[in-house]
Amino acid sequence: MKTAILIDSLLHRDDSIFLLELTLSLLPNSEIYTIAHKQGGILGPIETKPIVSSFLTHKAKDISVFKKNFWIMPSAVKAIPLHPSIEKVVIISRGYIHGMNLPDHVEKYLYILDWGLINQNEVGFVQKMFAPYVNDWREKALTKYPRIAVSSEALKESLHLPNAEVIAPTYRTEEYPFVKDEDHNFMFTHHLVHTNEMSKEEFRAIAKVLTEKGEMIRVLGPDAHLVDIKKEFPKIEFAGDHCEATTALYSHQAKAVWDMSANFFPSKAFGAFSTGRPAVVRDLKVQREYLTQGAHFLKDFSEASISAIHKEVEETYAGVDRKVLRRLGLKWNERLFKTRMVKFLNVRAD
């Protein structure tokens, strides 16, 4: 049976790309269809597969441009041609690619990772005028799928899909080694802060409180928008945007790992757990669903809220059971994800 896997974009490596790779390992001869593809932007086996993309590929060479074309997303998706030989389609959707026109005879399996890939509060005035049309299109597109899985109970509830199956995502667990007790000096020297999805104002609020408390701050992630912050807080160590292995190196001796991203799955928090360290995250439904222990939930970026979280961390970080956190971090592993997907997609595992 000839298969195709659909995904919203292939512009840069993120958590959805890893899930695509795992799905591709179950259906290795699949073609890939996407809205926008930057050739060479995704290193690894994906680039060796036949990739079909929409006309947006010629415009959207990075994710920011991709999001700015929110208003023409329905036209771009519906114009993607599915090869007539395709008999089975697996859709890994972040809210848009599932709107592709698919023949009735094709087997369809929809896995919704995310519905908020594009923050519609941040799009321009003209794009906001098209939002009702775009949202109506993508919601109606859900009705053509007999089998739907979602990435969390929170997403299942927000999309009003009572019959959807929840399949927890995963992350690169092997990139987060654990330092055994006999090899660890138990000196926790700093707070590790990820900048992903954090505004300059939000970062400044955290930096101000932690600096005033006398804490050492180490920062990972994109920081081009934090040029002013670097001048304002010269003692903060900015290490840049790195892979999971580098993140793990910075995590082992952290009092806590701060991750303010609003992702569909708290992979960075689980990465912290895998190294035996607690995490500080935004207080969101999906975070509370998955992070049942070891996490501190930041309600807002007021000085009082950040100070309260700092106090919690100070009172608990030294006594954290690193092995318990490690087990929590490995709970949603690659093997479990693939096992659940094999059953959902009705494929034979190797």
One Martini backbone bead per residue (centre of mass of N, CA, C, O) as a GRO file, in nm:
protein
  350
    1MET     BB    1   0.093   0.038   0.026
    2LYS     BB    2   0.066   0.365  -0.055
    3THR     BB    3   0.218   0.639   0.117
    4ALA     BB    4   0.143   0.937   0.319
    5ILE     BB    5   0.287   1.233   0.475
    6LEU     BB    6   0.158   1.499   0.669
    7ILE     BB    7   0.284   1.843   0.710
    8ASP     BB    8   0.309   2.174   0.760
    9SER     BB    9   0.640   2.185   0.801
   10LEU     BB   10   0.996   2.225   0.647
   11LEU     BB   11   1.208   2.460   0.801
   12HIS     BB   12   1.257   2.338   1.095
   13ARG     BB   13   1.365   2.210   1.390
   14ASP     BB   14   1.128   2.024   1.580
   15ASP     BB   15   0.911   1.826   1.748
   16SER     BB   16   0.754   1.738   1.487
   17ILE     BB   17   0.996   1.614   1.331
   18PHE     BB   18   1.049   1.375   1.518
   19LEU     BB   19   0.766   1.248   1.476
   20LEU     BB   20   0.802   1.207   1.177
   21GLU     BB   21   1.044   1.014   1.194
   22LEU     BB   22   0.896   0.793   1.354
   23THR     BB   23   0.672   0.749   1.143
   24LEU     BB   24   0.866   0.683   0.907
   25SER     BB   25   0.972   0.417   1.041
   26LEU     BB   26   0.684   0.276   0.988
   27LEU     BB   27   0.680   0.437   0.682
   28PRO     BB   28   0.949   0.435   0.476
   29ASN     BB   29   0.788   0.477   0.172
   30SER     BB   30   0.703   0.761   0.204
   31GLU     BB   31   0.557   1.042   0.127
   32ILE     BB   32   0.581   1.407   0.139
   33TYR     BB   33   0.360   1.662   0.270
   34THR     BB   34   0.362   2.029   0.239
   35ILE     BB   35   0.353   2.371   0.259
   36ALA     BB   36   0.667   2.408   0.357
   37HIS     BB   37   1.008   2.398   0.207
   38LYS     BB   38   1.347   2.376   0.313
   39GLN     BB   39   1.615   2.300   0.160
   40GLY     BB   40   1.815   2.162   0.419
   41GLY     BB   41   1.660   2.232   0.697
   42ILE     BB   42   1.638   1.905   0.729
   43LEU     BB   43   1.816   1.688   0.875
   44GLY     BB   44   1.811   1.372   0.729
   45PRO     BB   45   1.579   1.137   0.609
   46ILE     BB   46   1.367   1.332   0.491
   47GLU     BB   47   1.541   1.445   0.241
   48THR     BB   48   1.521   1.149   0.087
   49LYS     BB   49   1.237   1.216   0.024
   50PRO     BB   50   0.955   1.275  -0.124
   51ILE     BB   51   0.861   1.627  -0.179
   52VAL     BB   52   0.555   1.807  -0.135
   53SER     BB   53   0.454   2.143  -0.212
   54SER     BB   54   0.358   2.455  -0.201
   55PHE     BB   55   0.366   2.786  -0.309
   56LEU     BB   56   0.496   2.882  -0.028
   57THR     BB   57   0.790   2.791  -0.062
   58HIS     BB   58   0.879   3.057  -0.227
   59LYS     BB   59   0.828   3.244   0.041
   60ALA     BB   60   0.871   3.038   0.293
   61LYS     BB   61   1.194   3.022   0.454
   62ASP     BB   62   1.045   3.074   0.727
   63ILE     BB   63   0.834   3.076   1.000
   64SER     BB   64   0.755   3.381   0.994
   65VAL     BB   65   0.654   3.387   0.699
   66PHE     BB   66   0.452   3.162   0.722
   67LYS     BB   67   0.267   3.314   0.932
   68LYS     BB   68   0.209   3.570   0.742
   69ASN     BB   69   0.033   3.351   0.548
   70PHE     BB   70  -0.237   3.272   0.689
   71TRP     BB   71  -0.468   3.382   0.485
   72ILE     BB   72  -0.360   3.156   0.244
   73MET     BB   73  -0.371   2.862   0.350
   74PRO     BB   74  -0.612   2.725   0.206
   75SER     BB   75  -0.505   2.758  -0.084
   76ALA     BB   76  -0.237   2.608  -0.045
   77VAL     BB   77  -0.348   2.332   0.054
   78LYS     BB   78  -0.565   2.270  -0.176
   79ALA     BB   79  -0.323   2.274  -0.409
   80ILE     BB   80  -0.216   2.011  -0.321
   81PRO     BB   81  -0.101   1.728  -0.487
   82LEU     BB   82  -0.214   1.406  -0.495
   83HIS     BB   83  -0.116   1.115  -0.570
   84PRO     BB   84  -0.303   0.859  -0.720
   85SER     BB   85  -0.137   0.614  -0.569
   86ILE     BB   86  -0.248   0.687  -0.305
   87GLU     BB   87  -0.395   0.498  -0.012
   88LYS     BB   88  -0.238   0.636   0.240
   89VAL     BB   89  -0.294   0.877   0.515
   90VAL     BB   90  -0.079   1.076   0.726
   91ILE     BB   91  -0.159   1.325   0.973
   92ILE     BB   92   0.050   1.595   1.099
   93SER     BB   93  -0.109   1.838   1.283
   94ARG     BB   94  -0.107   2.220   1.339
   95GLY     BB   95  -0.401   2.324   1.182
   96TYR     BB   96  -0.379   2.280   0.831
   97ILE     BB   97  -0.301   2.019   0.651
   98HIS     BB   98  -0.589   1.871   0.690
   99GLY     BB   99  -0.719   2.055   0.441
  100MET     BB  100  -0.657   1.864   0.234
  101ASN     BB  101  -0.733   1.718  -0.060
  102LEU     BB  102  -0.908   1.402  -0.038
  103PRO     BB  103  -0.991   1.112  -0.130
  104ASP     BB  104  -1.228   0.884  -0.035
  105HIS     BB  105  -1.050   0.607  -0.076
  106VAL     BB  106  -0.860   0.707   0.133
  107GLU     BB  107  -0.676   0.647   0.396
  108LYS     BB  108  -0.734   0.811   0.723
  109TYR     BB  109  -0.493   0.973   0.958
  110LEU     BB  110  -0.534   1.184   1.242
  111TYR     BB  111  -0.276   1.391   1.399
  112ILE     BB  112  -0.303   1.624   1.659
  113LEU     BB  113  -0.078   1.846   1.801
  114ASP     BB  114  -0.195   2.134   1.708
  115TRP     BB  115  -0.374   2.476   1.700
  116GLY     BB  116  -0.131   2.719   1.769
  117LEU     BB  117   0.100   2.789   1.562
  118ILE     BB  118  -0.074   3.050   1.513
  119ASN     BB  119  -0.091   3.365   1.646
  120GLN     BB  120  -0.378   3.558   1.600
  121ASN     BB  121  -0.294   3.811   1.782
  122GLU     BB  122  -0.019   3.874   1.586
  123VAL     BB  123  -0.155   3.948   1.345
  124GLY     BB  124  -0.259   4.136   1.112
  125PHE     BB  125  -0.528   4.311   1.014
  126VAL     BB  126  -0.586   4.161   0.749
  127GLN     BB  127  -0.566   3.872   0.867
  128LYS     BB  128  -0.798   3.902   1.074
  129MET     BB  129  -1.023   3.915   0.855
  130PHE     BB  130  -0.960   3.595   0.777
  131ALA     BB  131  -0.997   3.416   1.032
  132PRO     BB  132  -1.289   3.302   1.009
  133TYR     BB  133  -1.233   3.146   0.746
  134VAL     BB  134  -0.993   2.972   0.836
  135ASN     BB  135  -1.131   2.840   1.085
  136ASP     BB  136  -1.368   2.714   0.936
  137TRP     BB  137  -1.201   2.535   0.749
  138ARG     BB  138  -1.038   2.367   0.968
  139GLU     BB  139  -1.288   2.258   1.120
  140LYS     BB  140  -1.437   2.116   0.882
  141ALA     BB  141  -1.199   1.919   0.808
  142LEU     BB  142  -1.245   1.715   1.049
  143THR     BB  143  -1.506   1.555   0.930
  144LYS     BB  144  -1.326   1.356   0.721
  145TYR     BB  145  -1.232   1.194   0.988
  146PRO     BB  146  -1.258   0.878   1.139
  147ARG     BB  147  -0.952   0.914   1.254
  148ILE     BB  148  -0.854   1.051   1.577
  149ALA     BB  149  -0.571   1.214   1.715
  150VAL     BB  150  -0.413   1.346   2.013
  151SER     BB  151  -0.174   1.507   2.237
  152SER     BB  152  -0.423   1.580   2.441
  153GLU     BB  153  -0.673   1.647   2.658
  154ALA     BB  154  -0.678   1.952   2.614
  155LEU     BB  155  -0.723   1.936   2.304
  156LYS     BB  156  -0.974   1.761   2.303
  157GLU     BB  157  -1.147   1.972   2.453
  158SER     BB  158  -1.105   2.230   2.270
  159LEU     BB  159  -1.216   2.058   2.000
  160HIS     BB  160  -1.449   1.865   2.056
  161LEU     BB  161  -1.322   1.537   2.079
  162PRO     BB  162  -1.446   1.267   2.239
  163ASN     BB  163  -1.325   1.026   2.026
  164ALA     BB  164  -1.044   1.083   2.069
  165GLU     BB  165  -0.717   0.991   2.075
  166VAL     BB  166  -0.452   0.973   2.309
  167ILE     BB  167  -0.115   1.068   2.203
  168ALA     BB  168   0.176   1.091   2.328
  169PRO     BB  169   0.442   1.239   2.289
  170THR     BB  170   0.792   1.305   2.226
  171TYR     BB  171   1.151   1.270   2.270
  172ARG     BB  172   1.506   1.291   2.302
  173THR     BB  173   1.612   1.093   2.547
  174GLU     BB  174   1.917   1.021   2.462
  175GLU     BB  175   2.014   1.338   2.512
  176TYR     BB  176   1.959   1.270   2.842
  177PRO     BB  177   2.171   1.214   3.057
  178PHE     BB  178   2.270   1.051   3.363
  179VAL     BB  179   2.407   1.141   3.666
  180LYS     BB  180   2.543   0.979   3.894
  181ASP     BB  181   2.596   1.007   4.222
  182GLU     BB  182   2.912   0.929   4.212
  183ASP     BB  183   2.945   1.174   3.973
  184HIS     BB  184   2.818   1.389   4.158
  185ASN     BB  185   2.854   1.710   4.335
  186PHE     BB  186   2.592   1.871   4.421
  187MET     BB  187   2.622   2.146   4.250
  188PHE     BB  188   2.393   2.416   4.239
  189THR     BB  189   2.456   2.721   4.046
  190HIS     BB  190   2.190   2.759   3.854
  191HIS     BB  191   1.978   2.906   3.610
  192LEU     BB  192   1.793   2.772   3.345
  193VAL     BB  193   1.709   2.958   3.042
  194HIS     BB  194   1.461   2.958   2.808
  195THR     BB  195   1.364   3.158   2.516
  196ASN     BB  196   1.138   3.016   2.405
  197GLU     BB  197   0.859   3.213   2.361
  198MET     BB  198   1.004   3.473   2.479
  199SER     BB  199   0.986   3.776   2.568
  200LYS     BB  200   1.156   4.048   2.660
  201GLU     BB  201   0.978   4.116   2.907
  202GLU     BB  202   0.978   3.835   3.036
  203PHE     BB  203   1.280   3.803   3.066
  204ARG     BB  204   1.334   4.054   3.238
  205ALA     BB  205   1.164   3.970   3.482
  206ILE     BB  206   1.336   3.722   3.554
  207ALA     BB  207   1.618   3.852   3.562
  208LYS     BB  208   1.564   4.059   3.785
  209VAL     BB  209   1.497   3.867   4.017
  210LEU     BB  210   1.742   3.672   4.007
  211THR     BB  211   1.958   3.891   4.036
  212GLU     BB  212   1.856   4.010   4.310
  213LYS     BB  213   1.905   3.710   4.441
  214GLY     BB  214   2.202   3.616   4.329
  215GLU     BB  215   2.180   3.468   4.059
  216MET     BB  216   2.273   3.244   3.826
  217ILE     BB  217   2.254   3.285   3.462
  218ARG     BB  218   2.152   3.063   3.204
  219VAL     BB  219   2.128   3.069   2.837
  220LEU     BB  220   1.893   2.927   2.600
  221GLY     BB  221   1.855   3.026   2.275
  222PRO     BB  222   1.708   3.264   2.123
  223ASP     BB  223   1.869   3.624   2.124
  224ALA     BB  224   1.818   3.867   1.923
  225HIS     BB  225   1.584   4.011   2.114
  226LEU     BB  226   1.826   4.054   2.367
  227VAL     BB  227   2.032   4.289   2.342
  228ASP     BB  228   1.948   4.481   2.576
  229ILE     BB  229   1.974   4.270   2.803
  230LYS     BB  230   2.280   4.223   2.784
  231LYS     BB  231   2.344   4.514   2.882
  232GLU     BB  232   2.174   4.512   3.149
  233PHE     BB  233   2.292   4.190   3.195
  234PRO     BB  234   2.623   4.105   3.190
  235LYS     BB  235   2.621   3.829   3.379
  236ILE     BB  236   2.478   3.686   3.173
  237GLU     BB  237   2.472   3.367   3.011
  238PHE     BB  238   2.497   3.337   2.659
  239ALA     BB  239   2.485   3.034   2.447
  240GLY     BB  240   2.249   2.987   2.268
  241ASP     BB  241   2.151   2.769   2.008
  242HIS     BB  242   2.082   2.424   2.088
  243CYS     BB  243   2.092   2.114   2.151
  244GLU     BB  244   2.007   1.869   2.371
  245ALA     BB  245   2.295   1.796   2.470
  246THR     BB  246   2.362   2.082   2.574
  247THR     BB  247   2.129   2.111   2.766
  248ALA     BB  248   2.216   1.880   2.954
  249LEU     BB  249   2.483   2.011   3.051
  250TYR     BB  250   2.324   2.259   3.188
  251SER     BB  251   2.124   2.090   3.383
  252HIS     BB  252   2.268   1.920   3.612
  253GLN     BB  253   2.339   2.215   3.786
  254ALA     BB  254   2.052   2.303   3.820
  255LYS     BB  255   1.803   2.420   4.009
  256ALA     BB  256   1.650   2.519   3.739
  257VAL     BB  257   1.424   2.491   3.455
  258TRP     BB  258   1.328   2.735   3.221
  259ASP     BB  259   1.001   2.704   3.042
  260MET     BB  260   0.789   2.928   2.834
  261SER     BB  261   0.663   2.747   2.650
  262ALA     BB  262   0.358   2.665   2.434
  263ASN     BB  263   0.356   2.371   2.382
  264PHE     BB  264   0.216   2.054   2.311
  265PHE     BB  265   0.492   1.966   2.464
  266PRO     BB  266   0.712   1.932   2.753
  267SER     BB  267   1.021   1.863   2.656
  268LYS     BB  268   1.211   2.042   2.832
  269ALA     BB  269   1.106   1.946   3.104
  270PHE     BB  270   1.171   1.645   3.054
  271GLY     BB  271   1.470   1.692   3.016
  272ALA     BB  272   1.519   1.786   3.302
  273PHE     BB  273   1.421   1.531   3.442
  274SER     BB  274   1.633   1.337   3.307
  275THR     BB  275   1.865   1.505   3.482
  276GLY     BB  276   1.719   1.571   3.776
  277ARG     BB  277   1.544   1.840   3.719
  278PRO     BB  278   1.357   2.097   3.766
  279ALA     BB  279   1.068   2.296   3.660
  280VAL     BB  280   0.967   2.597   3.485
  281VAL     BB  281   0.630   2.694   3.396
  282ARG     BB  282   0.362   2.751   3.250
  283ASP     BB  283   0.016   2.790   3.334
  284LEU     BB  284  -0.104   2.509   3.178
  285LYS     BB  285  -0.292   2.246   3.094
  286VAL     BB  286  -0.072   2.069   2.954
  287GLN     BB  287   0.130   2.087   3.187
  288ARG     BB  288  -0.050   1.961   3.411
  289GLU     BB  289  -0.101   1.692   3.268
  290TYR     BB  290   0.217   1.601   3.251
  291LEU     BB  291   0.326   1.768   3.518
  292THR     BB  292   0.281   1.603   3.819
  293GLN     BB  293   0.591   1.652   3.878
  294GLY     BB  294   0.864   1.883   3.930
  295ALA     BB  295   0.683   2.149   3.900
  296HIS     BB  296   0.660   2.499   3.831
  297PHE     BB  297   0.392   2.745   3.821
  298LEU     BB  298   0.359   3.025   3.615
  299LYS     BB  299   0.113   3.268   3.599
  300ASP     BB  300   0.314   3.520   3.583
  301PHE     BB  301   0.536   3.830   3.541
  302SER     BB  302   0.544   3.910   3.816
  303GLU     BB  303   0.735   3.969   4.085
  304ALA     BB  304   0.572   3.795   4.282
  305SER     BB  305   0.561   3.529   4.117
  306ILE     BB  306   0.866   3.488   4.074
  307SER     BB  307   0.944   3.494   4.374
  308ALA     BB  308   0.773   3.249   4.457
  309ILE     BB  309   0.921   3.047   4.278
  310HIS     BB  310   1.201   3.090   4.394
  311LYS     BB  311   1.129   2.996   4.677
  312GLU     BB  312   1.050   2.709   4.602
  313VAL     BB  313   1.321   2.626   4.485
  314GLU     BB  314   1.501   2.688   4.734
  315GLU     BB  315   1.339   2.476   4.924
  316THR     BB  316   1.385   2.205   4.705
  317TYR     BB  317   1.635   2.142   4.513
  318ALA     BB  318   1.826   1.970   4.710
  319GLY     BB  319   1.580   1.738   4.765
  320VAL     BB  320   1.564   1.614   4.503
  321ASP     BB  321   1.465   1.326   4.332
  322ARG     BB  322   1.639   1.235   4.062
  323LYS     BB  323   1.522   0.949   3.994
  324VAL     BB  324   1.227   1.026   3.978
  325LEU     BB  325   1.256   1.234   3.753
  326ARG     BB  326   1.376   1.042   3.547
  327ARG     BB  327   1.125   0.862   3.521
  328LEU     BB  328   0.938   1.088   3.426
  329GLY     BB  329   1.108   1.166   3.172
  330LEU     BB  330   1.072   0.853   3.047
  331LYS     BB  331   0.772   0.788   3.009
  332TRP     BB  332   0.765   0.952   2.720
  333ASN     BB  333   0.871   0.751   2.493
  334GLU     BB  334   0.948   0.626   2.186
  335ARG     BB  335   0.830   0.342   2.219
  336LEU     BB  336   0.546   0.426   2.304
  337PHE     BB  337   0.472   0.594   2.060
  338LYS     BB  338   0.506   0.369   1.845
  339THR     BB  339   0.303   0.173   1.965
  340ARG     BB  340   0.055   0.362   1.939
  341MET     BB  341   0.085   0.413   1.629
  342VAL     BB  342   0.058   0.127   1.526
  343LYS     BB  343  -0.234   0.095   1.621
  344PHE     BB  344  -0.363   0.348   1.489
  345LEU     BB  345  -0.243   0.279   1.182
  346ASN     BB  346  -0.233  -0.021   1.115
  347VAL     BB  347   0.060  -0.145   1.160
  348ARG     BB  348   0.364  -0.314   1.118
  349ALA     BB  349   0.604  -0.400   1.317
  350ASP     BB  350   0.954  -0.472   1.324
   0.00000   0.00000   0.00000
